């Protein structure tokens, strides 16, 4: 949790500096006064913005203060705040200033590594983590923290190599080193080996509770439930820490030992009335058992606490909805204005208005008002509004909404992508309803604004093909290939059109071969290759491509090609068996029916 800066401290410092400056008259005074005034102004504005829950604005003011201040406490506070807000670039700037002020503080390198990792600067992050290990007092614990962070953010190959690199910086007989080996073993599903490493850790550091808990969970998910529970039960009675006790209870709940878990939860709530996480666990536990009265009672208590208010409102809404108390559900959902459930809650209000109360205008209005009151969720609310308008076929209003948003933020990449997606979705809906002229008009309108977008041009080429205008479709694909000569999807689409509709099999083969080189296991490309070879008369050579395509993508079109290839290669029994199987799955598929009528004549 971020510590609040003591504003009184800064006020006193300001007063002392002001007195000193009055006593001295030199040319540097005005500059120092301005710098001090600016610092105090930034800090004051930051505090006001924080109190009003305008956290991003508050963070900007704190960063401005950090960059002109020589106080490492301000830099440390700002850096921690920016990490909590996931503002990585700003956080890195703050951490770098902190490093300038206190280059030997190990915590600086923890934050530097964190921000660089999340900004994609992985190698530089590892360099900072190595510096952190070199300066840390508790090397094992620091190493564990870094490993857990790397596992959550890197690919398997990346973090395995980085763990090996970091492991060179610590004692190979230490508990931390064995933890790294244990995590590698878990990742490789070598749970018995991981168990051995955890046993060594326990012998080296018997007081390391967090690792014992991880050991227990590893055993539990390795089907060694009793041994796992014996570890957590021992910790439950050994320590007076309610967080440790709660871990045992959570494992009991996972093991479906409901009565024992219920009893221990009641006990821990009674013994530690201010340990609210136990109350939260009880509320969720009762909800999972569909004991709505007990769950609701606990969430009502929790919603009076700031840290649990948003989540409690969300689950109270869920309970009300399960009981079909729709108006109460809407009230609770509407109160969830931040946190992980905010977007889902507002979407749920809109869905209730739309689906249960048949109030489309109310749903749109709710989303608009919430987005206006909570700017950080504006784009999510816009997406939902467009989705609703699309579902009710009010395309004009959907385009109007996105156009208005773009008029306010014309450089937003997310809004532009949303705009393009809407053009694509509307055109597909027109195609589904065989309104080809409307689909073409929609795509061309999109291309007027986004003439470089591949997806719109590609969809237009596909539309021409769908409408039977194969030459126009080919020209559209060729236009795309001139701009994107190495795009495998366009290469394959062009080749398949040539072989399937325009009978230019030799040129088709050139395109499809290029696509398959780029993506040798793409089932659509394999099917195209098999089909063009078949059309060229290479029936035997076509078969393995079609068989592999079908094994990866057993859809009707691929299966139709394979049936024909089997039949032409003399495998009539295989062909009929596959055809019957596919017709059972796709009884109304016209291509399969045509093949059946043809080969059974």
Secondary structure as the mmCIF struct_conf table of DSSP 4:
data_model
#
loop_
_struct_conf.conf_type_id
_struct_conf.id
_struct_conf.beg_label_comp_id
_struct_conf.beg_label_asym_id
_struct_conf.beg_label_seq_id
_struct_conf.end_label_comp_id
_struct_conf.end_label_asym_id
_struct_conf.end_label_seq_id
HELX_LH_PP_P HELX_LH_PP_P1 UNK A 2 UNK A 5
HELX_RH_AL_P HELX_RH_AL_P1 UNK A 7 UNK A 23
TURN_TY1_P TURN_TY1_P1 UNK A 27 UNK A 28
HELX_RH_AL_P HELX_RH_AL_P2 UNK A 29 UNK A 51
TURN_TY1_P TURN_TY1_P2 UNK A 52 UNK A 53
HELX_RH_AL_P HELX_RH_AL_P3 UNK A 55 UNK A 68
HELX_RH_AL_P HELX_RH_AL_P4 UNK A 72 UNK A 84
TURN_TY1_P TURN_TY1_P3 UNK A 85 UNK A 86
HELX_RH_AL_P HELX_RH_AL_P5 UNK A 88 UNK A 101
TURN_TY1_P TURN_TY1_P4 UNK A 103 UNK A 104
HELX_RH_AL_P HELX_RH_AL_P6 UNK A 106 UNK A 118
TURN_TY1_P TURN_TY1_P5 UNK A 119 UNK A 120
HELX_RH_AL_P HELX_RH_AL_P7 UNK A 122 UNK A 135
BEND BEND1 UNK A 137 UNK A 138
HELX_RH_AL_P HELX_RH_AL_P8 UNK A 139 UNK A 153
BEND BEND2 UNK A 154 UNK A 154
HELX_RH_AL_P HELX_RH_AL_P9 UNK A 156 UNK A 167
TURN_TY1_P TURN_TY1_P6 UNK A 168 UNK A 169
BEND BEND3 UNK A 170 UNK A 170
TURN_TY1_P TURN_TY1_P7 UNK A 172 UNK A 173
BEND BEND4 UNK A 174 UNK A 174
HELX_RH_AL_P HELX_RH_AL_P10 UNK A 175 UNK A 187
TURN_TY1_P TURN_TY1_P8 UNK A 188 UNK A 189
HELX_RH_AL_P HELX_RH_AL_P11 UNK A 191 UNK A 204
TURN_TY1_P TURN_TY1_P9 UNK A 206 UNK A 207
HELX_RH_AL_P HELX_RH_AL_P12 UNK A 209 UNK A 221
TURN_TY1_P TURN_TY1_P10 UNK A 222 UNK A 223
HELX_RH_AL_P HELX_RH_AL_P13 UNK A 225 UNK A 238
HELX_RH_AL_P HELX_RH_AL_P14 UNK A 242 UNK A 254
TURN_TY1_P TURN_TY1_P11 UNK A 255 UNK A 256
HELX_RH_AL_P HELX_RH_AL_P15 UNK A 258 UNK A 271
TURN_TY1_P TURN_TY1_P12 UNK A 273 UNK A 274
HELX_RH_AL_P HELX_RH_AL_P16 UNK A 276 UNK A 288
TURN_TY1_P TURN_TY1_P13 UNK A 289 UNK A 290
HELX_RH_AL_P HELX_RH_AL_P17 UNK A 292 UNK A 302
TURN_TY1_P TURN_TY1_P14 UNK A 303 UNK A 304
BEND BEND5 UNK A 305 UNK A 305
HELX_RH_AL_P HELX_RH_AL_P18 UNK A 306 UNK A 322
TURN_TY1_P TURN_TY1_P15 UNK A 323 UNK A 324
HELX_RH_AL_P HELX_RH_AL_P19 UNK A 326 UNK A 334
TURN_TY1_P TURN_TY1_P16 UNK A 335 UNK A 335
BEND BEND6 UNK A 338 UNK A 339
TURN_TY1_P TURN_TY1_P17 UNK A 340 UNK A 341
HELX_RH_AL_P HELX_RH_AL_P20 UNK A 342 UNK A 351
HELX_RH_PI_P HELX_RH_PI_P1 UNK A 352 UNK A 356
BEND BEND7 UNK A 357 UNK A 357
HELX_RH_AL_P HELX_RH_AL_P21 UNK A 360 UNK A 373
HELX_RH_3T_P HELX_RH_3T_P1 UNK A 375 UNK A 377
HELX_RH_AL_P HELX_RH_AL_P22 UNK A 378 UNK A 391
TURN_TY1_P TURN_TY1_P18 UNK A 392 UNK A 393
HELX_RH_AL_P HELX_RH_AL_P23 UNK A 395 UNK A 408
TURN_TY1_P TURN_TY1_P19 UNK A 410 UNK A 411
HELX_RH_AL_P HELX_RH_AL_P24 UNK A 413 UNK A 432
TURN_TY1_P TURN_TY1_P20 UNK A 433 UNK A 434
HELX_RH_AL_P HELX_RH_AL_P25 UNK A 436 UNK A 449
TURN_TY1_P TURN_TY1_P21 UNK A 451 UNK A 452
HELX_RH_AL_P HELX_RH_AL_P26 UNK A 454 UNK A 466
TURN_TY1_P TURN_TY1_P22 UNK A 467 UNK A 468
HELX_RH_AL_P HELX_RH_AL_P27 UNK A 470 UNK A 483
TURN_TY1_P TURN_TY1_P23 UNK A 485 UNK A 486
HELX_RH_AL_P HELX_RH_AL_P28 UNK A 488 UNK A 500
TURN_TY1_P TURN_TY1_P24 UNK A 501 UNK A 501
BEND BEND8 UNK A 502 UNK A 502
HELX_RH_AL_P HELX_RH_AL_P29 UNK A 505 UNK A 518
TURN_TY1_P TURN_TY1_P25 UNK A 520 UNK A 521
HELX_RH_AL_P HELX_RH_AL_P30 UNK A 523 UNK A 535
TURN_TY1_P TURN_TY1_P26 UNK A 536 UNK A 537
HELX_RH_AL_P HELX_RH_AL_P31 UNK A 539 UNK A 552
HELX_RH_AL_P HELX_RH_AL_P32 UNK A 556 UNK A 568
TURN_TY1_P TURN_TY1_P27 UNK A 569 UNK A 570
HELX_RH_AL_P HELX_RH_AL_P33 UNK A 572 UNK A 585
TURN_TY1_P TURN_TY1_P28 UNK A 587 UNK A 588
HELX_RH_AL_P HELX_RH_AL_P34 UNK A 590 UNK A 599
TURN_TY1_P TURN_TY1_P29 UNK A 600 UNK A 600
#
